[in-house]
């Protein structure tokens, strides 16, 4: 499939797909005229990238995870390096959640003050 088709199918911009290629996440084939040709595997990679991105992972971290995905499901091969990265991601997520809870409390307090004024 062409880049525009992949962009539409995944709801990811053409620009972002090109960026993923620059970063080594995607490796599309090229036609004789230089056009990118994406496969079903590229589509699956983008879906996995979206999943990992939603979990708060950076592209650098994703590059560690993508080769460890089994088959067509987002299941990872167990290994110590990935366990460490996952533990770090969970810790970072917990920190973000604490900060968001503080922000929510402050905003709620502001709202209460406005409503009681």
C-alpha positions in Angstrom: 0.0 0.0 0.0 1.1 3.6 -0.6 2.0 6.0 2.2 -1.3 7.8 1.8 -3.2 4.6 2.2 -1.3 3.6 5.3 -1.8 7.1 6.8 -5.6 6.8 6.2 -5.8 3.2 7.5 -3.8 4.0 10.7 -5.0 7.6 11.2 -1.3 8.6 11.4 -0.1 11.5 9.2 2.2 11.0 6.2 4.7 13.3 7.9 4.7 11.1 11.0 5.1 7.9 8.9 8.1 9.4 7.2 9.5 10.4 10.6 9.0 6.8 11.8 11.0 5.7 8.8 13.8 8.1 9.6 13.9 6.8 13.2 14.2 3.1 12.0 10.7 2.1 13.1 9.4 1.5 9.6 11.4 0.1 6.7 9.1 0.2 3.7 10.1 -1.3 0.3 10.7 1.1 -2.6 9.4 0.8 -6.1 11.8 1.4 -9.1 10.5 5.0 -9.2 11.3 5.5 -5.5 7.7 5.3 -4.1 7.3 3.8 -0.6 5.3 0.5 -0.5 4.0 -0.5 2.9 3.1 -4.1 3.9 0.6 -5.5 6.4 3.6 -5.9 8.7 4.2 -2.1 8.5 0.5 -1.6 9.4 0.9 -3.8 12.4 4.0 -2.0 13.5 2.2 1.4 13.4 -0.7 -0.1 15.5 1.9 -1.3 18.0 3.6 2.1 18.0 0.2 3.7 18.8 -0.3 1.2 21.6 3.1 1.9 23.1 2.7 5.6 22.6 -0.6 5.6 24.5 1.4 3.9 27.3 3.7 6.9 27.4 6.7 5.3 25.7 9.2 7.3 23.7 10.4 6.3 20.3 13.7 5.3 21.7 12.0 2.9 24.1 9.7 1.6 21.4 12.7 0.6 19.3 13.6 -1.8 22.1 10.2 -3.3 22.3 9.1 -3.7 18.7 11.5 -6.5 17.9 10.3 -8.4 20.9 6.6 -8.6 19.9 5.4 -12.1 19.1 3.3 -12.8 16.0 0.4 -10.4 15.4 -0.5 -9.8 19.0 1.1 -7.1 21.3 2.8 -9.8 23.5 6.5 -9.4 24.3 9.2 -12.0 24.6 10.4 -11.9 28.2 13.9 -10.6 28.8 15.7 -8.8 31.6 16.3 -5.6 29.6 12.6 -5.2 28.7 11.6 -5.9 32.3 13.9 -3.1 33.5 12.5 -0.7 30.9 8.9 -1.6 31.8 9.6 -1.1 35.5 11.1 2.3 34.6 8.1 3.2 32.5 5.7 2.2 35.3 7.6 4.3 37.8 7.5 7.3 35.4 3.8 6.8 34.9 3.2 6.7 38.6 5.1 9.9 39.0 3.0 11.6 36.3 -0.2 10.3 37.9 0.9 11.9 41.2 1.6 15.2 39.5 -1.8 15.1 37.7 -3.6 14.3 41.0 -2.0 17.4 42.5 -3.0 19.5 39.5 -6.5 18.2 39.7 -6.7 19.0 43.4 -5.6 22.6 42.7 -8.0 23.1 39.9 -10.9 21.6 41.9 -10.0 24.0 44.7 -10.1 27.0 42.3 -13.4 25.8 41.0 -14.8 25.5 44.5 -13.6 29.0 45.4 -15.2 30.5 42.2 -18.5 28.7 42.8 -18.6 29.8 46.4 -17.8 33.5 45.6 
